[in-house]
């Protein structure tokens, strides 16, 4: 099984948009109506660097549990759990791409390698491939400008 190609995703999105009426249109409209008048959450007052510092502390803890193949091993279960690896790739890629912690490039890229391999082979832990795509795409977008062309082509 090969990883989905961008053209396939675009074709699927085009098909969904072509459905008339869109099957979820009434559900989306009801959600919009219910959301009207709701107040948005108040800003936390935390700075960008405060968020990056928090993320750095969390991924710093889990970096010690990264296996040689890039996957993140749960320190208590002693196995990879659900979507830990792609979310680790996403979080570390943010730190790398913002320049907050560039030393995490290789651990981040290894986690992305592992997550993409699991996604393409259908071997995600506990069958959680449904939760892989968004963090994988975030990691890819963040790491693509920083990785060599060969690795990007492999991704």
C-alpha positions in Angstrom: 0.0 0.0 0.0 1.4 3.4 -1.0 0.9 6.7 0.9 -1.9 8.8 -0.5 -0.8 11.2 -3.2 -1.8 14.9 -3.1 -3.7 14.6 -6.4 -5.8 11.8 -5.0 -6.7 14.0 -2.0 -7.5 16.9 -4.3 -9.7 14.7 -6.5 -11.6 13.4 -3.4 -12.1 16.9 -2.1 -13.4 18.0 -5.5 -15.8 15.1 -5.6 -17.2 15.9 -2.1 -17.7 19.6 -3.1 -19.5 18.5 -6.2 -22.2 16.7 -4.2 -25.3 18.8 -4.4 -26.8 19.1 -1.8 -23.9 18.4 0.4 -25.0 15.6 2.8 -23.8 17.4 5.9 -25.0 20.8 4.9 -27.9 20.8 7.4 -25.7 19.6 10.2 -23.1 22.3 9.5 -25.8 24.9 9.4 -27.2 23.8 12.7 -23.8 23.9 14.3 -23.3 27.5 12.9 -26.6 28.6 14.3 -25.8 27.1 17.7 -22.5 28.8 17.8 -23.9 32.3 17.1 -23.8 34.5 20.1 -21.3 32.3 22.0 -18.5 34.2 23.5 -15.0 33.2 22.5 -12.6 32.0 25.1 -10.6 34.8 26.8 -7.0 35.1 25.8 -4.7 33.3 28.3 -2.2 36.2 28.4 0.6 33.8 27.9 3.3 34.7 25.4 4.4 32.7 22.3 7.6 31.8 24.1 5.6 30.5 27.1 3.8 28.1 24.8 7.0 27.0 23.1 8.7 26.6 26.5 5.9 24.3 27.7 6.0 22.3 24.5 9.7 22.0 24.7 9.5 20.6 28.2 7.0 18.0 27.2 8.8 16.8 24.1 12.1 16.9 26.0 10.7 14.3 28.4 9.5 12.0 25.6 12.7 12.3 23.5 14.4 9.9 25.9 11.8 7.3 24.9 12.4 7.5 21.1 13.3 4.2 19.6 16.0 3.9 16.9 13.3 3.8 14.2 11.8 7.1 15.4 8.7 5.8 17.2 7.9 7.0 20.7 7.7 4.2 23.3 5.4 4.7 26.3 7.6 4.5 29.4 5.0 2.5 31.4 3.5 0.3 28.7 6.9 -0.3 27.0 5.2 -0.1 23.6 4.1 2.6 21.2 0.7 3.9 22.1 -1.9 5.2 19.6 -0.6 8.4 17.8 2.2 9.3 20.1 4.8 9.3 17.3 3.1 11.6 14.8 2.1 14.0 17.5 5.7 14.0 18.8 6.8 14.7 15.2 4.3 17.6 14.9 5.3 19.2 18.3 9.0 18.9 17.7 8.7 20.2 14.2 7.1 23.3 15.5 10.0 23.9 17.9 12.5 23.3 15.1 10.7 25.5 12.5 10.4 28.4 14.9 14.0 28.2 15.8 13.1 27.6 19.5 15.0 24.2 19.6 16.7 23.3 16.4 18.5 20.4 18.0 15.3 18.5 17.7 15.4 18.3 13.9 16.7 14.8 13.7 14.4 13.3 16.4 11.5 15.1 14.7 12.4 13.9 11.2 12.9 10.3 12.5 9.4 10.4 14.2 7.9 11.7 10.9 9.7 8.8 9.0 8.2 6.3 11.4 4.7 7.8 11.4 4.7 7.9 7.6 5.9 4.3 7.4 3.2 3.1 9.8 0.5 5.1 7.9 1.6 3.7 4.5 1.8 0.1 5.8 -1.3 0.2 7.9 0.6 -0.6 11.0 -0.4 2.3 13.3 -0.5 1.2 17.0 -3.9 0.1 18.1 -5.3 0.9 14.6 -5.2 4.6 15.2 -4.3 5.7 11.6 -7.3 8.0 11.6 -5.4 10.3 13.9 -2.2 10.3 12.0 -2.8 12.6 9.0 -3.1 16.0 10.7 0.1 15.8 12.8 2.0 14.2 9.9 1.0 17.1 7.6 2.0 19.7 10.3 5.3 18.0 10.8 5.9 17.7 7.0 5.1 21.4 6.4 7.4 22.5 9.2 10.3 20.3 8.3 10.1 20.4 4.5 12.0 23.7 4.2 14.8 22.4 6.5 15.3 18.8 5.2 17.4 17.8 2.3 15.7 17.1 -1.0 16.2 13.3 -0.8 14.4 13.0 2.5 11.6 15.3 1.4 11.1 13.2 -1.7 11.0 10.1 0.5 8.3 11.7 2.7 
